[in-house]
Amino acid sequence: MLGGVANTMMATLFESWMVSEFHKRKLEEVGSLKDVFGMMTMINGVVAILAGVIVQEATEFTQTKTAPFMCAVFFLVVGFDLMLRKWSENFGEPTETEKPEGNMSDKKTFAQLVYGE
């Protein structure tokens, strides 16, 4: 059951983020969301094929069955580095009830909020 929940979240969370970012950045002027998801699906297939070829070559070159895992670690580190440098976080838009009162960076305001002074 937990596997089903995890799989559903994996399949839908990124797409929800993609739709939100698409509208937030007003990309309707550039193209449609249908085009974005179509291109994403095509690139996903191409990357899967290339990954298989790269891993096969690495396995033959190193003569070890751990080569796919070594490749995965390398691409994980490269991908993580790219995400840290290029992606901005999407926290969503706060509602009126979620907006903080006053300037939270001001220590006096923060102390008043915490201690009720």
Stockholm file with secondary structure:
# STOCKHOLM 1.0

chainA/1-117         MLGGVANTMMATLFESWMVSEFHKRKLEEVGSLKDVFGMMTMINGVVAILAGVIVQEATEFTQTKTAPFMCAVFFLVVGFDLMLRKWSENFGEPTETEKPEGNMSDKKTFAQLVYGE
#=GR chainA/1-117 SS CHHHHHHHHHHHHHHHHHHHHHHHTTGGGTCCHHHHHHHHHHHHHHHHHHHHHHHHHHHHHHTCTTHHHHHHHHHHHHHHHHHHHHCCCCCCCCCTTTSCSSCTTSHHHHHHHHHCC
#=GC SS_cons         CHHHHHHHHHHHHHHHHHHHHHHHTTGGGTCCHHHHHHHHHHHHHHHHHHHHHHHHHHHHHHTCTTHHHHHHHHHHHHHHHHHHHHCCCCCCCCCTTTSCSSCTTSHHHHHHHHHCC
//
